[in-house]
Amino acid sequence: MTSADASGGALVLIGPMGAGKTSIGRRVARALGQSFSDTDKMVIRAHGPIPEIFATHGEAHFRALEREAVAEALAGGGVVALGGGAVMAPETRERLSAHRVVLLTVSPQVVASRIHGDDRPLLTGEDPVERWRRIAEERRPLYESTADIAFDTSSGPLARVVDDIVAWARSVPAEETP
């Protein structure tokens, strides 16, 4: 049993790029009085910008670094935002089974404004929204099978989504998560 398991585990946010995992995660952590970790930010702090990791070492190397960051963040507990592709790794999905997992979704129409001008390696070289749509659709079955509950971030104030996640988290203690 890890220290995170002993303290009730983490509340983990998953979903496609641009769904709001980081901004919502910070607010949820604040509302719950818990720490916040973003696995992409952890990789950046330890290894440099993600586009440079992709360019220099490739996606497989980035995914290995991401798996390490996920394991570290989950061990720390609190609220954890995962990068959009983190759920592709079977070992990450297995780790997530001990935690409460929230899927954040967003419509392609809304995500267009959120990803515009971003330096996301997986969205380069073609229409970013079309590429986002394909990636999100490919990963959707993994997101849905991994999550305990889903919230859409496409409309309304983020505060509403934050409030809904906080209410759910308080109603479902980590020990009751399958």
C-alpha positions in Angstrom: 0.0 0.0 0.0 1.4 3.4 -1.0 1.1 6.5 1.1 -1.5 7.7 -1.4 -3.6 4.6 -0.8 -3.3 5.1 2.9 -4.5 8.7 2.6 -7.4 7.8 0.3 -5.7 8.1 -3.1 -5.7 10.8 -5.6 -8.5 12.5 -7.5 -7.3 12.2 -11.2 -8.4 14.3 -14.1 -8.1 12.7 -17.6 -9.3 13.8 -21.0 -8.2 15.2 -24.4 -6.0 18.1 -24.9 -7.8 21.4 -24.3 -10.4 19.9 -22.0 -9.3 22.1 -19.0 -7.6 19.5 -16.8 -5.0 21.9 -15.5 -7.1 24.9 -14.8 -10.0 22.9 -13.4 -7.6 20.7 -11.5 -6.0 23.6 -9.7 -9.4 25.0 -8.7 -10.7 21.6 -7.5 -7.5 21.1 -5.4 -8.0 24.5 -3.8 -11.6 23.8 -3.1 -10.8 20.5 -1.5 -7.7 21.8 0.4 -5.4 19.4 -1.4 -2.2 19.5 -3.4 -2.2 19.7 -7.2 0.1 18.0 -9.6 0.1 18.3 -13.4 2.1 15.4 -15.0 3.0 17.5 -18.1 4.4 20.2 -15.9 6.4 17.6 -13.9 8.0 16.3 -17.1 8.8 19.9 -18.3 10.4 20.8 -14.9 12.6 17.6 -15.0 13.3 17.3 -18.7 12.6 20.5 -20.5 9.9 21.5 -23.0 7.7 18.7 -24.4 8.2 19.8 -28.1 11.9 19.6 -27.6 11.6 16.1 -26.0 9.5 15.0 -29.0 12.0 16.5 -31.5 15.1 15.2 -29.8 14.1 11.8 -28.4 10.7 11.0 -30.0 7.2 10.3 -28.6 8.2 6.9 -27.1 10.8 8.6 -24.8 8.3 11.3 -23.8 5.7 8.6 -22.9 8.3 6.8 -20.7 8.9 10.1 -18.9 5.2 10.7 -18.6 4.6 7.2 -17.1 7.3 8.0 -14.4 5.6 11.4 -13.7 2.2 9.8 -13.4 3.5 7.2 -10.9 5.2 10.0 -8.8 2.1 12.2 -8.9 -0.3 9.4 -7.9 2.0 8.4 -5.0 1.8 12.0 -3.8 -2.0 12.0 -3.7 -4.1 15.1 -3.9 -5.6 16.2 -7.3 -3.6 15.1 -10.4 -4.1 16.3 -14.0 -2.7 13.8 -16.6 -1.6 14.6 -20.0 -4.1 13.7 -22.7 -2.2 10.6 -23.9 -1.2 9.2 -20.5 -4.1 6.7 -20.4 -2.7 5.0 -23.5 -0.2 3.2 -21.3 -1.7 0.0 -19.8 0.4 0.4 -16.6 -1.0 3.9 -16.1 -4.6 2.6 -16.5 -3.8 -0.1 -14.0 -2.4 2.5 -11.5 -5.5 4.6 -12.0 -7.8 1.8 -10.9 -6.9 2.6 -7.3 -7.9 6.2 -7.6 -11.0 8.3 -8.3 -10.8 9.3 -12.0 -12.7 12.1 -13.6 -13.0 12.4 -17.4 -13.2 16.0 -18.7 -14.7 16.2 -22.2 -14.9 19.2 -24.6 -16.5 19.6 -28.1 -14.3 20.1 -31.1 -15.9 23.5 -31.8 -14.9 24.8 -28.3 -11.4 23.2 -28.3 -10.4 25.1 -31.4 -10.1 28.4 -29.5 -8.4 26.6 -26.6 -5.6 25.0 -28.6 -5.1 27.9 -31.1 -1.4 29.0 -30.9 -0.4 26.2 -28.6 2.9 24.4 -29.2 1.5 20.8 -29.0 3.7 18.4 -30.9 0.9 16.0 -31.7 -1.1 18.8 -33.5 1.6 20.1 -35.8 1.8 19.5 -39.6 -1.9 19.6 -40.4 -5.2 21.2 -39.4 -4.9 21.1 -35.6 -8.6 20.8 -34.9 -9.0 17.8 -37.3 -5.9 16.2 -35.8 -7.3 16.8 -32.3 -10.6 15.3 -33.3 -8.9 12.1 -34.6 -6.7 11.8 -31.5 -9.6 12.4 -29.1 -11.8 9.8 -30.9 -9.0 7.2 -30.9 -8.5 7.7 -27.1 -12.2 8.0 -26.2 -12.7 4.3 -25.4 -9.7 4.4 -23.0 -10.9 7.6 -21.4 -14.4 6.2 -20.9 -13.2 2.8 -19.6 -10.8 4.4 -17.1 -13.1 7.1 -15.7 -15.5 6.8 -12.9 -17.5 9.9 -14.0 -17.4 12.4 -16.8 -18.0 16.2 -17.0 -18.2 18.3 -20.1 -16.3 21.6 -20.1 -17.7 22.9 -23.4 -20.2 25.4 -22.0 -21.0 27.4 -18.9 -18.5 28.7 -16.4 -15.6 26.6 -15.3 -16.7 27.2 -11.7 -19.8 25.1 -12.3 -17.6 22.1 -13.5 -15.3 22.7 -10.5 -18.3 22.7 -8.1 -19.7 19.5 -9.7 -16.4 17.7 -9.4 -15.9 18.8 -5.8 -19.4 17.6 -4.9 -18.8 14.3 -6.5 -15.4 13.9 -4.9 -16.9 14.5 -1.5 -19.7 12.1 -2.1 -17.5 9.2 -3.3 -14.7 8.6 -0.9 -11.6 7.0 -2.5 -12.1 3.8 -0.6 -15.4 3.2 -2.5 -13.8 3.5 -5.9 -13.5 0.2 -7.7 
